[in-house]
Amino acid sequence: YQGLEDDLQAIASGEKGKIRIASVPSLVTKLLPSVLVAYSKKYPDIEIVLIDDNAVGVANRLLTGEVDLALGNCTSIDEKEIDFTLLLADPIGVVCLKNNELNSKLNPSQGLKWQQLMTQPFIYNGTCRLLENTPAEALNRKARYTVENITSLFSLLRNDLGITTLPKLAFPANEPELRWIELIEPSLNRQIGIFKLANKSISPPAQAFYELCIEYVQENY
């Protein structure tokens, strides 16, 4: 009996339990590992279920109650339904092969304008939704390929089938064949944040992760 009571007290205080988190893949590889290390040291008995999905999928998983917290850009959710905390602004850039003419002729150290990309075959991916309602949306309309999977996207890029746009956090560090060049006209950012349902309280373990994630970004980004 005492063991059961101790377990219940541990769950109530946030020392035991389970949290479910959905995140866009770029944060799973770049941001979340460090946060998870710190969280697991502080709360070693909390089970963590981590699901990676695109921005729309992350939002839907939160709305259906499949996860407690979500990380990504919440462009597809009604603001009244969520409690969103901005973590960082992730700049949008152009991704191409290092031997692409965009690198050799157009002074990429100063960034690129969308008009300079119009002669290149364009590969549409899920993050290209961020170009909508800007002049750069013209790139989406002329896309030769459409892919949703990041592995497929990089395969097409490495085989010189076109260029694409991606947030900087979605671009791998130490990538040997490709280059990320900032898009300066229009200058766009993906607003990355952590969010939860506004009309529902979350468990103490989830609340602890929520607060730790915000604290980590404020200290390190």
PADO-640275 format. One record per residue: x, y, z of N, C-alpha, C in turn. Coordinates in steps of 0.05 Angstrom, whole numbers, padded with zeros to 5 digits, always signed. Example, Ala and Ser with C-alpha at 12.3 -4.5 7.8 and 13.67 -1.06 7.14 Angstrom:
BEGIN
+00264-00114+00156+00246-00090+00156+00264-00066+00156/+00257-00045+00142+00273-00021+00143+00258+00001+00157/
END
This chain:
BEGIN
+00017-00024+00000+00000+00000+00000+00017+00025+00000/+00038+00024+00017+00056+00048+00018+00069+00053-00009/+00076+00031-00023+00089+00034-00049+00070+00047-00069/+00045+00039-00069+00025+00052-00087+00022+00081-00080/+00020+00087-00054+00017+00115-00046+00041+00132-00054/+00065+00121-00051+00089+00135-00060+00088+00140-00090/+00079+00120-00105+00078+00123-00134+00058+00145-00142/+00035+00146-00128+00014+00166-00134+00025+00194-00128/+00039+00196-00105+00051+00222-00098+00072+00231-00118/+00088+00211-00128+00108+00218-00147+00096+00227-00174/+00074+00214-00182+00060+00223-00206+00049+00251-00203/+00036+00255-00180+00024+00282-00175+00045+00304-00174/+00069+00298-00165+00090+00318-00163+00106+00321-00188/+00100+00303-00208+00115+00305-00233+00140+00289-00234/+00145+00272-00214+00169+00256-00213+00167+00230-00228/+00142+00221-00233+00137+00197-00249+00115+00203-00269/+00114+00187-00290+00093+00190-00310+00103+00189-00338/+00088+00199-00357+00095+00198-00385+00087+00225-00398/+00103+00234-00416+00096+00257-00432+00099+00250-00462/+00081+00261-00478+00081+00256-00507+00085+00282-00521/+00105+00283-00538+00114+00307-00552+00115+00302-00582/+00102+00320-00597+00105+00320-00626+00122+00343-00635/+00139+00339-00655+00158+00360-00663+00164+00357-00693/+00169+00380-00705+00179+00379-00733+00207+00367-00732/+00215+00352-00754+00241+00337-00753+00265+00354-00748/+00266+00379-00758+00290+00395-00754+00296+00401-00724/+00275+00403-00708+00279+00407-00679+00287+00382-00665/+00278+00359-00676+00285+00333-00664+00315+00329-00666/+00327+00339-00688+00356+00334-00692+00373+00357-00681/+00362+00381-00679+00379+00404-00671+00374+00414-00642/+00350+00417-00634+00343+00429-00609+00337+00409-00587/+00319+00390-00593+00308+00373-00572+00329+00355-00557/+00349+00344-00571+00368+00327-00556+00379+00339-00531/+00388+00364-00533+00400+00377-00509+00379+00382-00487/+00355+00389-00495+00333+00392-00476+00326+00366-00462/+00325+00344-00478+00319+00318-00467+00340+00308-00448/+00365+00314-00454+00387+00306-00435+00383+00320-00408/+00378+00346-00409+00374+00361-00384+00349+00352-00369/+00328+00346-00384+00303+00338-00372+00306+00310-00359/+00319+00292-00373+00321+00264-00363+00339+00263-00338/+00359+00281-00336+00375+00282-00312+00358+00292-00288/+00340+00310-00293+00324+00322-00272+00301+00304-00265/+00290+00290-00285+00266+00273-00281+00272+00245-00293/+00289+00229-00281+00297+00204-00293+00275+00183-00295/+00253+00186-00280+00232+00166-00281+00208+00174-00300/+00211+00195-00315+00190+00203-00333+00195+00190-00361/+00175+00176-00371+00177+00164-00398+00170+00185-00418/+00185+00187-00439+00181+00207-00460+00175+00194-00487/+00152+00201-00498+00145+00191-00525+00148+00214-00544/+00166+00211-00563+00173+00233-00582+00164+00224-00610/+00148+00241-00623+00137+00236-00650+00146+00259-00668/+00159+00252-00690+00166+00273-00709+00146+00273-00733/+00139+00296-00742+00119+00299-00763+00123+00327-00776/+00110+00332-00798+00111+00358-00810+00094+00378-00793/+00094+00403-00800+00081+00424-00784+00051+00418-00782/+00039+00410-00803+00010+00405-00803+00004+00380-00785/+00020+00360-00788+00016+00335-00772+00020+00340-00743/+00040+00356-00736+00045+00363-00708+00021+00377-00696/+00010+00396-00711-00014+00411-00702-00038+00392-00698/-00042+00374-00717-00065+00356-00715-00062+00338-00692/-00038+00328-00686-00034+00310-00663-00040+00324-00637/-00034+00350-00635-00040+00365-00611-00071+00368-00608/-00083+00376-00630-00112+00381-00629-00129+00356-00623/-00119+00333-00631-00134+00308-00626-00128+00296-00599/-00109+00308-00584-00102+00298-00558-00082+00276-00558/-00070+00270-00581-00050+00248-00583-00025+00255-00567/-00018+00281-00566+00006+00290-00552-00001+00312-00532/+00016+00316-00513+00013+00337-00493+00023+00364-00502/+00046+00363-00516+00060+00387-00525+00068+00384-00554/+00071+00406-00568+00080+00406-00595+00101+00427-00599/+00120+00422-00617+00141+00441-00624+00141+00444-00655/+00140+00469-00663+00140+00475-00692+00130+00502-00697/+00121+00507-00722+00109+00533-00728+00079+00528-00731/+00063+00542-00715+00035+00536-00712+00017+00551-00731/+00025+00553-00756+00010+00568-00776-00017+00556-00782/-00021+00531-00776-00045+00517-00785-00066+00514-00763/-00061+00526-00739-00080+00524-00717-00093+00550-00711/-00118+00550-00705-00132+00573-00696-00119+00583-00670/-00111+00608-00669-00097+00618-00645-00113+00616-00620/-00139+00616-00621-00156+00614-00598-00154+00586-00585/-00146+00566-00600-00145+00539-00590-00119+00532-00576/-00098+00549-00579-00072+00541-00568-00060+00563-00550/-00042+00554-00535-00024+00571-00519+00003+00568-00531/+00012+00589-00546+00037+00587-00562+00058+00605-00549/+00082+00595-00545+00104+00610-00536+00126+00610-00557/+00133+00633-00567+00154+00635-00587+00181+00628-00575/+00196+00610-00588+00223+00603-00579+00245+00617-00595/+00242+00617-00622+00263+00629-00638+00252+00634-00666/+00266+00652-00681+00260+00657-00709+00281+00642-00726/+00272+00625-00744+00289+00608-00760+00289+00618-00789/+00311+00630-00798+00310+00643-00825+00308+00623-00848/+00294+00631-00869+00291+00615-00893+00313+00620-00912/+00324+00598-00924+00345+00601-00944+00341+00582-00967/+00359+00585-00986+00359+00568-01011+00379+00546-01008/+00372+00522-01015+00390+00499-01014+00396+00490-01043/+00421+00487-01049+00430+00478-01075+00457+00464-01073/+00465+00451-01094+00492+00439-01095+00513+00460-01093/+00536+00453-01081+00557+00473-01078+00568+00482-01105/+00566+00465-01126+00576+00473-01152+00554+00487-01169/+00531+00493-01158+00510+00507-01172+00519+00535-01179/+00509+00546-01201+00517+00573-01210+00509+00594-01190/+00489+00588-01173+00481+00607-01152+00504+00613-01133/+00521+00593-01129+00545+00598-01113+00567+00613-01127/+00571+00607-01153+00594+00618-01167+00590+00645-01179/+00565+00652-01186+00560+00677-01201+00545+00699-01186/+00531+00692-01165+00513+00711-01154+00520+00721-01126/+00545+00719-01118+00555+00730-01093+00537+00721-01070/+00536+00694-01065+00517+00684-01045+00523+00692-01016/+00547+00704-01011+00552+00713-00984+00534+00735-00976/+00522+00749-00996+00503+00770-00989+00474+00760-00990/+00470+00735-00996+00443+00724-00997+00432+00726-01025/+00408+00714-01029+00395+00712-01055+00368+00725-01055/+00359+00734-01078+00332+00744-01082+00316+00724-01098/+00290+00723-01093+00274+00702-01105+00275+00703-01136/+00279+00727-01148+00280+00728-01177+00304+00713-01188/+00325+00711-01173+00349+00697-01182+00346+00667-01183/+00324+00657-01172+00319+00628-01170+00301+00619-01192/+00289+00637-01207+00267+00629-01226+00277+00612-01249/+00302+00613-01256+00312+00597-01279+00320+00569-01270/+00319+00564-01244+00327+00538-01234+00303+00519-01230/+00305+00493-01235+00283+00475-01228+00279+00476-01198/+00254+00478-01190+00247+00481-01161+00234+00456-01150/+00243+00448-01126+00232+00425-01112+00215+00435-01089/+00190+00430-01090+00171+00439-01068+00172+00419-01045/+00175+00429-01021+00173+00412-00997+00153+00426-00978/+00147+00412-00956+00126+00422-00938+00132+00450-00927/+00158+00457-00922+00164+00483-00911+00161+00505-00931/+00157+00498-00957+00153+00519-00977+00127+00533-00974/+00110+00523-00957+00085+00538-00950+00091+00565-00938/+00115+00568-00927+00123+00593-00915+00127+00615-00937/+00129+00607-00962+00132+00626-00984+00105+00638-00993/+00083+00625-00984+00057+00634-00993+00051+00663-00984/+00037+00677-01001+00029+00705-00996+00053+00724-00996/+00075+00715-01009+00098+00732-01014+00105+00731-01044/+00121+00749-01054+00129+00747-01083+00142+00720-01089/+00156+00708-01070+00170+00682-01074+00151+00659-01079/+00125+00663-01075+00106+00642-01080+00106+00633-01109/+00117+00650-01126+00120+00643-01154+00137+00618-01157/+00156+00613-01139+00172+00589-01140+00155+00564-01136/+00136+00566-01117+00118+00543-01112+00102+00536-01137/+00093+00556-01151+00075+00552-01174+00091+00539-01197/+00117+00543-01198+00133+00531-01220+00148+00506-01212/+00141+00495-01189+00156+00471-01179+00154+00448-01199/+00177+00436-01204+00179+00412-01221+00174+00386-01205/+00182+00387-01180+00179+00363-01162+00166+00372-01136/+00150+00354-01124+00139+00359-01098+00145+00335-01081/+00158+00340-01058+00165+00318-01039+00157+00327-01011/+00150+00309-00994+00143+00315-00966+00165+00304-00947/+00178+00283-00956+00198+00269-00938+00225+00282-00941/+00238+00289-00919+00264+00303-00920+00286+00286-00932/+00285+00259-00929+00305+00242-00941+00303+00243-00971/+00278+00241-00981+00274+00243-01010+00283+00270-01021/+00277+00291-01006+00285+00318-01014+00315+00320-01018/+00330+00311-00999+00359+00313-01001+00370+00295-01023/+00357+00273-01028+00366+00256-01050+00363+00270-01077/+00340+00284-01081+00336+00299-01106+00356+00322-01108/+00361+00335-01086+00380+00358-01086+00408+00348-01093/+00417+00326-01081+00444+00316-01085+00448+00306-01114/+00426+00298-01126+00427+00288-01154+00422+00310-01174/+00424+00335-01165+00423+00358-01183+00396+00360-01198/+00374+00353-01185+00348+00355-01198+00335+00381-01193/+00347+00398-01177+00335+00424-01172+00345+00437-01147/+00333+00459-01139+00339+00473-01114+00313+00474-01097/+00316+00483-01073+00292+00485-01056+00297+00507-01035/+00277+00513-01019+00280+00531-00996+00276+00514-00971/+00291+00521-00950+00288+00508-00924+00295+00527-00901/+00282+00524-00878+00291+00538-00854+00320+00529-00847/+00335+00547-00835+00363+00540-00829+00366+00516-00811/+00348+00514-00791+00350+00491-00773+00345+00464-00786/+00332+00465-00809+00326+00440-00824+00350+00431-00841/+00370+00448-00843+00394+00441-00860+00415+00428-00842/+00425+00404-00850+00444+00390-00833+00470+00405-00830/+00482+00403-00806+00508+00414-00802+00529+00396-00816/+00550+00409-00826+00572+00394-00839+00562+00379-00864/+00543+00389-00878+00533+00377-00903+00555+00379-00925/+00564+00357-00936+00587+00358-00954+00581+00367-00982/+00556+00363-00992+00551+00369-01021+00533+00393-01026/+00518+00401-01005+00498+00422-01009+00505+00446-00993/+00493+00469-01001+00498+00494-00986+00471+00507-00981/+00469+00520-00958+00446+00536-00951+00454+00566-00953/+00438+00581-00968+00443+00609-00973+00419+00625-00965/+00422+00645-00948+00399+00660-00938+00383+00674-00960/+00357+00672-00959+00339+00686-00977+00335+00714-00965/+00344+00735-00980+00343+00762-00969+00320+00779-00981/+00308+00769-01003+00285+00783-01015+00266+00762-01026/+00243+00757-01013+00236+00769-00987+00251+00756-00964/+00256+00771-00943+00268+00760-00919+00247+00747-00902/+00249+00720-00898+00228+00705-00884+00240+00689-00861/+00223+00685-00841+00231+00669-00818+00208+00650-00811/+00216+00626-00803+00196+00607-00791+00196+00613-00761/+00172+00619-00751+00169+00625-00723+00166+00599-00707/+00187+00591-00694+00187+00565-00680+00179+00569-00651/+00161+00552-00642+00152+00555-00614+00143+00528-00602/+00137+00529-00577+00125+00506-00563+00097+00513-00556/+00078+00494-00561+00050+00501-00556+00035+00477-00544/+00013+00485-00531-00005+00466-00518-00033+00476-00521/-00052+00460-00515-00080+00468-00518-00087+00489-00497/-00101+00509-00505-00107+00532-00487-00128+00524-00467/-00146+00506-00474-00169+00500-00456-00165+00475-00440/-00140+00466-00438-00135+00440-00424-00109+00442-00408/-00110+00435-00383-00086+00435-00366-00069+00411-00373/-00043+00413-00371-00025+00391-00376-00014+00380-00350/-00003+00356-00352+00007+00342-00328+00032+00357-00317/+00038+00352-00292+00063+00364-00281+00088+00357-00296/+00092+00331-00305+00116+00325-00321+00117+00341-00348/+00093+00344-00361+00093+00360-00386+00098+00389-00380/+00087+00400-00359+00092+00428-00352+00121+00433-00346/+00134+00414-00333+00163+00416-00327+00179+00417-00353/+00172+00400-00372+00186+00400-00398+00182+00426-00413/+00157+00435-00412+00150+00461-00425+00167+00483-00415/+00170+00485-00389+00186+00507-00376+00215+00503-00382/+00225+00479-00381+00253+00473-00386+00261+00480-00415/+00243+00474-00433+00249+00479-00461+00251+00509-00466/+00233+00525-00455+00234+00554-00458+00260+00565-00445/+00266+00555-00422+00291+00564-00407+00316+00557-00423/+00317+00534-00435+00341+00525-00451+00345+00544-00475/+00324+00549-00489+00326+00566-00513+00334+00594-00506/+00323+00605-00484+00330+00632-00476+00360+00634-00468/+00371+00612-00458+00399+00613-00449+00419+00607-00472/+00409+00592-00493+00428+00582-00513+00424+00592-00541/+00402+00607-00546+00397+00616-00573+00394+00647-00574/
END
